Amino acid sequence: MIAQRWRGSGGEIDLVFSDGGIIFVEVKASRTHERAIASLGSSQIQRLLCSGEAFLEERFSTSLIDARFDLALVDQGMRIKILENAISA
């Protein structure tokens, strides 16, 4: 893990990992996975994209690094469902 709850001018990114590229993870919890994903609005998606770009520019002096945005959905039973590359520009 590179960072946890990283905060930039655009907002917060819950988790940041590296696997040759950068993986930004937004964690959403609700009673069901469906409710968790439904709680992610377009304005929050835009903030995440801006925050990801700011993170790359701060850490690597560029935003031209392979990166993706995953969602980690957590239901009331603490079951986790990962949606890889769930958010794109």
C-alpha positions in Angstrom: 0.0 0.0 0.0 1.3 3.4 -1.0 -1.2 5.6 0.9 -4.3 5.4 3.0 -6.9 8.3 3.2 -4.7 10.5 1.0 -6.0 14.0 0.9 -5.3 16.5 -1.9 -6.9 19.8 -2.9 -9.7 17.9 -4.8 -10.6 15.5 -2.0 -9.7 12.2 -0.5 -8.7 8.9 -2.0 -9.3 6.0 0.4 -6.5 3.6 -0.6 -3.6 3.7 -3.1 -1.7 0.6 -4.2 1.0 -0.1 -6.8 1.3 -3.2 -9.1 3.5 -1.7 -11.8 0.9 1.0 -12.2 -1.2 2.9 -9.6 -4.5 1.6 -8.3 -6.8 4.1 -6.6 -9.5 2.4 -4.5 -12.7 4.1 -3.3 -14.4 2.1 -0.5 -18.2 2.3 -0.3 -20.1 0.6 2.5 -23.9 0.1 2.7 -26.4 -2.6 3.6 -25.9 -4.2 0.1 -23.3 -3.9 -2.6 -26.0 -2.5 -4.9 -26.8 0.3 -2.4 -23.0 1.0 -2.0 -22.5 1.5 -5.7 -25.6 3.6 -6.0 -24.2 6.0 -3.4 -21.4 7.0 -5.7 -22.6 10.1 -7.5 -21.2 11.9 -10.6 -19.8 14.8 -8.6 -17.9 12.3 -6.3 -16.5 10.5 -9.4 -15.3 13.8 -10.7 -13.6 14.6 -7.4 -11.9 11.2 -7.4 -10.6 11.7 -10.9 -9.2 15.1 -10.0 -7.7 13.8 -6.7 -6.1 10.9 -8.6 -4.5 13.3 -11.0 -3.3 15.5 -8.2 -1.8 12.5 -6.4 0.2 11.4 -9.5 1.4 15.0 -10.1 2.5 15.3 -6.4 4.2 11.9 -6.2 5.6 11.5 -9.7 5.5 15.1 -11.2 3.3 13.9 -13.9 -0.2 12.5 -14.5 1.0 10.2 -17.3 1.4 7.1 -15.3 -0.7 3.9 -15.8 -3.5 4.2 -13.2 -6.9 2.8 -12.6 -9.8 3.4 -10.2 -11.3 0.4 -8.4 -14.4 0.2 -6.1 -14.4 -1.8 -3.0 -18.0 -2.4 -2.0 -18.7 -3.6 1.5 -22.1 -4.9 2.6 -23.6 -5.2 6.1 -22.2 -8.7 6.4 -18.7 -7.3 5.8 -18.5 -9.1 2.5 -16.3 -7.2 0.0 -16.8 -7.0 -3.7 -14.0 -5.4 -5.8 -14.9 -3.8 -9.1 -11.6 -3.3 -11.0 -11.3 -0.3 -13.3 -14.8 0.8 -12.3 -14.3 4.5 -12.8 -12.9 6.1 -15.9 -12.4 9.6 -17.3 
